[in-house]
Amino acid sequence: RSAYEDFLGVFQDTCDKANLEVSAPVLPLRACFTESGDPTEAVFKRCLYLKGWRCRRLARGRRLDIVIKAVETFKIPKWLLTRSTVYLNYIVVSDSTAKLVQSLHYDFMDTGQEDHPFFHVHLTDERISEDDLRSAGFQLNLPKQPNECWVTTRIPTPDMTLASVLYCVVADHLGTIHFKEFAQRVDSIQGRLPHPGF
């Protein structure tokens, strides 16, 4: 099994134990690795829908849904990570009405990008595409108008790949007991994950 299969398997198992719902396209994880057109590259694409996750700031009758889309490019055969973009849409649902309240993505390119910190999070008003939302299981209508993100800014970060983002999501929403168990279980997997190729 690949490191991605192991890491996402532990993520799913941890969420199950915390009674939190995660859905994804009905597609084996290995099928998410595709050719890019360049024989020396492979691309990984995966969308996850986290439904009804814990958020202390929300009043009763409202829930937090999170949709995560990862697009990562690797140089093969060494499987060096040359590009990673992980999109997150935070959606508040009340009475079957959905509102995008925060949109961001973590970004990295091994060659760097003009006017970008090398690793960064970008606060935006960018929605994950309707096709990706539906494929992951999000079925509510999300208004097409952008969320109120008055300042779109890029903030330097450590290397925030899909694994790093999922690690933070567990820390933010599952509580200490589940996070500690998750951290211990993925510790042996982290060294097998592809390293940024810079």
Phi, psi and chi 1 to 4 in degrees:
 res  aa     phi    psi   chi1   chi2   chi3   chi4
   1 ARG       -  146.6  -80.5  168.8   52.5  103.8
   2 SER   -78.2  162.1   71.6      -      -      -
   3 ALA   -61.6  -36.4      -      -      -      -
   4 TYR   -63.4  -43.0  -88.7   53.1      -      -
   5 GLU   -61.7  -43.3  -71.5  171.9  -64.0      -
   6 ASP   -66.1  -45.8  -72.7  -17.1      -      -
   7 PHE   -64.0  -48.5 -165.9   97.3      -      -
   8 LEU   -68.5  -28.4  -75.7  162.5      -      -
   9 GLY   -64.9  -44.0      -      -      -      -
  10 VAL   -65.7  -40.0  172.9      -      -      -
  11 PHE   -58.7  -48.6  176.3   75.3      -      -
  12 GLN   -61.7  -44.4  179.6   70.9   60.3      -
  13 ASP   -63.4  -40.8 -172.8   51.5      -      -
  14 THR   -63.9  -42.2  -56.8      -      -      -
  15 CYS   -65.5  -39.5  -63.7      -      -      -
  16 ASP   -60.4  -44.2  -69.7  -15.1      -      -
  17 LYS   -64.7  -29.5  -73.0 -180.0  178.7  177.3
  18 ALA   -88.0    4.8      -      -      -      -
  19 ASN    58.7   40.1  -64.9  -45.8      -      -
  20 LEU  -114.8  142.1  -68.6  172.5      -      -
  21 GLU   -91.7  131.5 -171.1  174.8  -26.6      -
  22 VAL  -130.3  129.7  177.9      -      -      -
  23 SER  -130.8  158.4   61.3      -      -      -
  24 ALA  -152.1  165.6      -      -      -      -
  25 PRO   -55.1  144.7  -24.4   33.7      -      -
  26 VAL   -76.1   86.7 -177.0      -      -      -
  27 LEU  -156.4  128.2 -170.5   68.0      -      -
  28 PRO   -57.6  143.9  -17.7   27.7      -      -
  29 LEU   -57.6  -36.9 -163.5   62.8      -      -
  30 ARG   -62.6  -28.2  -75.6 -179.6 -179.2 -102.6
  31 ALA   -73.5   -9.8      -      -      -      -
  32 CYS   -79.4  -10.4  -63.3      -      -      -
  33 PHE   -92.9  119.6  -70.4   91.0      -      -
  34 THR  -130.5  166.8   58.9      -      -      -
  35 GLU   -77.5  149.2  -64.5  177.6   -4.5      -
  36 SER   -98.7   -7.6   69.9      -      -      -
  37 GLY   104.6  -22.8      -      -      -      -
  38 ASP   -99.5  121.4  178.9  -20.5      -      -
  39 PRO   -63.5  -12.6   20.0  -29.4      -      -
  40 THR   -96.9    6.3   66.9      -      -      -
  41 GLU  -127.1  152.3  -75.3 -174.4  -13.8      -
  42 ALA  -133.4  148.9      -      -      -      -
  43 VAL  -122.0  134.6  177.9      -      -      -
  44 PHE  -110.2  128.6  173.7   83.0      -      -
  45 LYS  -132.2  130.2  -66.8 -178.6 -177.4  177.2
  46 ARG  -153.1  140.2 -173.3   71.0  162.9  177.0
  47 CYS  -122.4  134.2 -157.2      -      -      -
  48 LEU  -123.2  141.4  -58.3  171.2      -      -
  49 TYR  -117.7  117.1  171.0   36.2      -      -
  50 LEU  -105.2  108.1  -41.5 -179.0      -      -
  51 LYS  -101.3  129.6 -179.0  179.7  178.3 -178.9
  52 GLY    66.6   45.9      -      -      -      -
  53 TRP   -83.6  156.1  -82.9   44.9      -      -
  54 ARG   -68.1  137.7  -63.3  175.5 -171.7  137.4
  55 CYS  -152.5  114.1  179.2      -      -      -
  56 ARG   -64.8  -22.4  -77.6  173.0  -85.0 -167.7
  57 ARG   -81.7  -11.7  -63.4 -175.0   63.0 -169.0
  58 LEU   -90.9  136.7  -71.4 -178.1      -      -
  59 ALA   -75.8  165.1      -      -      -      -
  60 ARG   -56.5  147.5  -81.0 -173.1 -175.7  -85.5
  61 GLY    86.9   -3.2      -      -      -      -
  62 ARG  -123.8  147.8  -55.8  172.3   83.1 -162.1
  63 ARG  -133.3  157.6   75.8  168.1 -163.5 -109.4
  64 LEU  -106.0  122.9  177.2   67.0      -      -
  65 ASP  -110.1  143.5  -69.9   -1.3      -      -
  66 ILE  -127.2  130.0  -52.8  168.3      -      -
  67 VAL  -114.8  129.2 -177.9      -      -      -
  68 ILE  -120.1  129.8  -58.4  171.0      -      -
  69 LYS  -125.2  125.6  177.5 -174.9  176.5 -177.5
  70 ALA  -114.3  135.7      -      -      -      -
  71 VAL  -132.0  112.7 -178.6      -      -      -
  72 GLU  -129.1  138.3  -62.2 -170.5  -36.2      -
  73 THR  -115.7  137.6  -56.0      -      -      -
  74 PHE  -125.3  144.6  -54.2   90.4      -      -
  75 LYS   -91.8  120.5 -166.4   61.5   91.8  173.4
  76 ILE  -107.6  153.7   52.1  177.7      -      -
  77 PRO   -90.5   -0.6   33.2  -35.2      -      -
  78 LYS   -81.4   -9.8  -68.0 -172.5  176.0 -179.7
  79 TRP    56.4   48.6  -70.6   94.9      -      -
  80 LEU   -85.0  135.9  -68.5  173.7      -      -
  81 LEU   -80.6  114.7 -176.4   62.5      -      -
  82 THR  -103.2  -18.2   57.8      -      -      -
  83 ARG  -156.2  137.8 -179.4  169.0 -171.9  155.1
  84 SER  -143.5  128.1  173.3      -      -      -
  85 THR  -132.0  121.7  -54.6      -      -      -
  86 VAL  -120.9  113.5 -176.0      -      -      -
  87 TYR   -93.7  140.7  -56.7   88.2      -      -
  88 LEU  -129.3  131.5  -73.7   92.4      -      -
  89 ASN  -117.6  121.5  -79.8 -175.9      -      -
  90 TYR   -98.9  123.7  -69.7   86.7      -      -
  91 ILE  -125.4  128.1  -59.7  162.3      -      -
  92 VAL   -99.5  130.2  169.9      -      -      -
  93 VAL  -115.2  129.4  178.6      -      -      -
  94 SER  -139.9  123.1  177.6      -      -      -
  95 ASP    51.0   46.4  -63.5  -35.2      -      -
  96 SER    64.1   13.7  -61.7      -      -      -
  97 THR  -105.3  125.3  -59.4      -      -      -
  98 ALA  -105.8  140.5      -      -      -      -
  99 LYS  -136.5  127.6 -179.8 -178.9  179.4 -177.1
 100 LEU   -73.5  117.9  178.0   64.3      -      -
 101 VAL  -107.5  -21.3  -65.7      -      -      -
 102 GLN  -153.3  133.8  179.1   65.5   67.3      -
 103 SER  -130.6  136.6  177.3      -      -      -
 104 LEU  -157.5  163.2   57.0   90.3      -      -
 105 HIS  -144.6  149.3   66.8 -101.3      -      -
 106 TYR   -99.1  137.5  -66.1   93.0      -      -
 107 ASP  -138.6  144.8 -149.5   10.2      -      -
 108 PHE  -157.7  136.3  151.8   72.4      -      -
 109 MET  -133.2  136.2  -78.8 -176.7   69.0      -
 110 ASP   -64.3  -24.3   64.6  -19.6      -      -
 111 THR   -90.1   -4.1   55.4      -      -      -
 112 GLY    79.1  167.3      -      -      -      -
 113 GLN  -134.4  141.4  -59.7  173.5   76.3      -
 114 GLU   -60.3  132.9 -168.8  171.9  -12.0      -
 115 ASP    63.2   23.5  -58.4  -34.5      -      -
 116 HIS  -121.6  137.5  -72.4   52.4      -      -
 117 PRO   -60.2  150.8  -20.4   31.7      -      -
 118 PHE   -56.7  -55.5 -161.5   61.0      -      -
 119 PHE  -108.5  135.8  -67.8  104.5      -      -
 120 HIS  -159.2  161.4   62.5  -87.4      -      -
 121 VAL  -108.0  137.2   61.2      -      -      -
 122 HIS  -115.9  114.0 -169.9  174.0      -      -
 123 LEU   -79.2  126.0  -53.8  179.8      -      -
 124 THR  -141.7 -176.9   73.5      -      -      -
 125 ASP  -114.0   23.6   56.7    7.6      -      -
 126 GLU   -83.1  123.3 -174.9  177.8    1.3      -
 127 ARG   -84.9  145.4  -76.6  179.3   34.1  161.1
 128 ILE   -68.5  143.4  -69.4  172.2      -      -
 129 SER   -61.0  152.1   76.3      -      -      -
 130 GLU   -56.5  -42.2 -164.4   78.4   22.4      -
 131 ASP   -60.9  -42.3  -73.3  -14.7      -      -
 132 ASP   -68.9  -40.5  -74.2  -39.8      -      -
 133 LEU   -58.3  -48.1  -68.6  172.1      -      -
 134 ARG   -66.0  -41.5  -63.4  -72.6  179.5 -105.7
 135 SER   -64.1  -29.4   73.4      -      -      -
 136 ALA   -84.8  -11.4      -      -      -      -
 137 GLY   112.1   -0.5      -      -      -      -
 138 PHE   -79.5  114.6 -176.0   83.6      -      -
 139 GLN  -109.2   -6.2  -62.5  -58.4  -35.0      -
 140 LEU   -76.0  158.2  -63.7  173.5      -      -
 141 ASN   -82.7  123.6  -69.3  -38.6      -      -
 142 LEU  -103.3  119.3 -165.1   58.6      -      -
 143 PRO   -51.9  142.7  -25.4   34.0      -      -
 144 LYS   -78.5  -18.1  -61.4 -140.3 -177.4  -66.7
 145 GLN   -67.8  146.6   72.3  -94.6   22.1      -
 146 PRO   -67.9  156.5   23.1  -30.8      -      -
 147 ASN   -73.6  167.4   67.1  -45.7      -      -
 148 GLU   -84.4   79.7  -65.4 -178.4    1.5      -
 149 CYS  -106.9   92.8 -177.7      -      -      -
 150 TRP   -71.3  -32.0  -61.3  109.3      -      -
 151 VAL  -123.0  117.0  177.9      -      -      -
 152 THR   -95.7  113.7   59.7      -      -      -
 153 THR  -131.8  154.8 -172.6      -      -      -
 154 ARG  -108.9  127.7  -63.1 -179.6 -178.0   95.2
 155 ILE  -116.5  126.5  -57.8  166.4      -      -
 156 PRO   -59.5  142.2  -21.5   32.3      -      -
 157 THR  -139.2  170.7   66.8      -      -      -
 158 PRO   -71.1 -175.5   24.4  -30.8      -      -
 159 ASP   -72.5  102.6   55.8  -33.8      -      -
 160 MET  -100.9   86.1  -67.1  -65.1  -70.0      -
 161 THR   -89.9 -176.5   60.5      -      -      -
 162 LEU   -55.9  -45.4  174.0   59.9      -      -
 163 ALA   -60.6  -42.5      -      -      -      -
 164 SER   -63.6  -41.2  -53.2      -      -      -
 165 VAL   -64.9  -44.8  169.1      -      -      -
 166 LEU   -63.4  -37.6  -66.3 -180.0      -      -
 167 TYR   -57.8  -45.7 -164.0   92.2      -      -
 168 CYS   -68.7  -37.8  -71.8      -      -      -
 169 VAL   -62.5  -41.7  167.0      -      -      -
 170 VAL   -62.6  -45.6  171.0      -      -      -
 171 ALA   -61.1  -39.3      -      -      -      -
 172 ASP   -74.4  -31.2  -72.0  -15.4      -      -
 173 HIS  -123.4  -13.2  -62.5  -80.6      -      -
 174 LEU  -101.8  -13.0  -92.9   66.8      -      -
 175 GLY    90.1  164.8      -      -      -      -
 176 THR   -60.6  -46.5  -56.9      -      -      -
 177 ILE   -61.8  -50.0  -67.2  171.7      -      -
 178 HIS   -67.8  -37.1  -67.0  -65.1      -      -
 179 PHE   -65.5  -43.7  173.5   64.9      -      -
 180 LYS   -60.3  -43.5  -80.2 -173.4  175.1  178.8
 181 GLU   -64.1  -43.1 -179.1 -175.3  -18.2      -
 182 PHE   -60.6  -47.9  175.3   78.8      -      -
 183 ALA   -59.1  -41.5      -      -      -      -
 184 GLN   -66.2  -41.4  -72.8  172.2   -7.3      -
 185 ARG   -71.4  -32.0  -69.5 -178.9   64.3 -169.3
 186 VAL   -90.1   -7.0  -61.2      -      -      -
 187 ASP   -56.4  -43.1 -174.8   58.0      -      -
 188 SER   -76.0  -15.4   62.5      -      -      -
 189 ILE   -86.2  -30.8  -58.2  169.3      -      -
 190 GLN   -56.8  -37.8  -69.1 -174.4   60.2      -
 191 GLY   -67.5  -18.6      -      -      -      -
 192 ARG   -91.7  -11.4  -66.0  168.6   40.8 -142.8
 193 LEU   -71.0  148.6  -68.9  165.7      -      -
 194 PRO   -58.4  139.2  -25.0   35.3      -      -
 195 HIS   -94.8  146.7  -62.7  -76.9      -      -
 196 PRO   -58.0  133.6  -25.5   35.2      -      -
 197 GLY   -94.1   72.1      -      -      -      -
 198 PHE  -131.9      -   63.5   90.6      -      -
